[in-house]
Amino acid sequence: MPELAMASKSKVATLAMWSIPVAVAVFALKLVAWWLTGSVALYSDALESIVNVIAAGAAFWAIQLSHKPPDHDHQHGHHKAEYFSAVLEGVLIVVAALLILSEVWKAWEHPSPLEEPGVGLGVNAIASVINAIWATILIRTGRRQRSPALVADGKHIMSDVVTSVGVLAGLLGALATGWLWLDPALAAIVAVNILYQGWQVIGSSLSGLMDKAVEPTEAMHIRAVISANSKGALEVHDLKTRIAGRATFIEFHLVVDSDMTVGESHVICDRIEEALKAEIPSVRVTIHVEPDDEAKLPKGTVAVPFA
């Protein structure tokens, strides 16, 4: 298990580290695209990429911190550090959107034709392809490794891809029709979409900071694992779960016969704990052993119920 945890840490940290140069490269490409065209929509696209650079650095810091072992001041570990990175990213997204809207107003008052549109749009398209590939890698790995920072970073980059595709399509329409107002209008749409994505990132991170329980399907799986490995116990009740970054905390009461020794009850607890660790990555299990007079169902019930 320690070897698997170290491998997981290494993979997540490596991806977070590489997100920084990838974000810088994409930002540089989008900056070139804006410089070639003078498009306020492409400027807004490039401005959002600055957020990607800052967010990538924050995610790398948070992931490094989240993998630190427990210490005297943080005895349950540092798992929630990744949520702070995601909240910061959401705030930066909102700031970027407000800056874009400021540029939209200027461009709306003084629209100007696009310069070097073909080359500029081509450069922006290359940046979007790079972003799409990298965002997919981050989201898939982040979900598999239970890393909120990686998932938030990936989702933000993917939203950047969607807006970039919309900007490219719209600017091609503006070139075909000659409607210069399409450029600032597209930038305004980008800003609204960015605001929405920022709200989504902040909302999901705050739910993690509030100790949200596991999803219902995972809760059922946890119950099934406990039931399958609780032979010798009389009852299991008061099951509670919470998620803190990649860690899952599980707590429940295990009712045993009053005549059972401490050693015998400990064997049951160890069996359940090992089974949960085998099924759920980075799980933390707390079991409260109780005598049979604490049971919540009638004495003699064969099944191990959950209440």
Buried (B, 14 or more C-beta within 10 A) or exposed (E): EEEEEEEBBEBBBEBBBBBBEBBBBBBBBBBBBBBBBBBBBBBBBBBBBBBBBBBBBBBBBBBBBBBEEEEEEBEEBBBBBBBBBBBBBBEBBBBBBEBBBEBBEEBBEEBEEBEBBEEBBEBBBBBBEBBBEBBBBBBEBBEBBBBBBBBBBBBBBBBBBBBBBBBBEBBEEBBEEEEBEBBBBBBBBBBEBBBEBBEBBBEBBBEBBEEBBBEEEBBEBBBEBBBEBBEBBBBBBEBEBBBBBBBBBBBBBBBBEEEBEEEEBEEBBEBBBEBBBEEBBBBBBEBEBBBBEBBBBEEEEEEBBBE
